[in-house]
């Protein structure tokens, strides 16, 4: 696999892989516009995928220095990037479902985790604690290592992406698509919390690869025949 291309952030000077940066292009009337898909024509300017880096580039003249001309950076540029990244992630959420690698609904996710190692576990930010914790406990108990975890969108936002009223729980089974999801969520994490701050610390610990941070997984460990007992929860998105 070829090495990821690297670019220099005009705000900090750090050299980073493109997946950790946001590209900007020069639009009409010398206006700086976000190019989160990195497809707009013309010379691009690269900035670290964080709100702080974008605001610094705008305030300290990073865009103008890189393009060697006067430019206009709108005051809500970081907010524009966040909205575009959200849209990109939700579009990918729907794409994974259409590709058959994303399963939603508590019972369906529960069954999928029991059959194969989950590559990404996606929860609604307003999911009930009981259901979300059962699924994480199940994944950790059966497979030992946590999947990529995220809970950046509401059940209504996730539902719109799948053409439903709401979606609370989802799991990605394909490694390649899960890596793509993780990369997009990684960029979004510079603008909004991927796991709500109000959730227990073991969720963020598991997201960071520290599954031993206070979550007892013994109740969901595999039974002798390799199958744990069913969780038995009724949820909104069955």
PyMOL commands that set and color helices and strands:
alter all, ss='L'
color gray80, all
select helices_A, chain A and resi 18-20+28-30+51-59+62-67+77-98+106-115+129-143+155-161+175-188+201-207+218-220
alter helices_A, ss='H'
color red, helices_A
select strands_A, chain A and resi 6-8+15-17+21-26+32-35+45-48+102-104+120-123+148-150+169-172
alter strands_A, ss='S'
color yellow, strands_A
deselect
rebuild
show_as cartoon
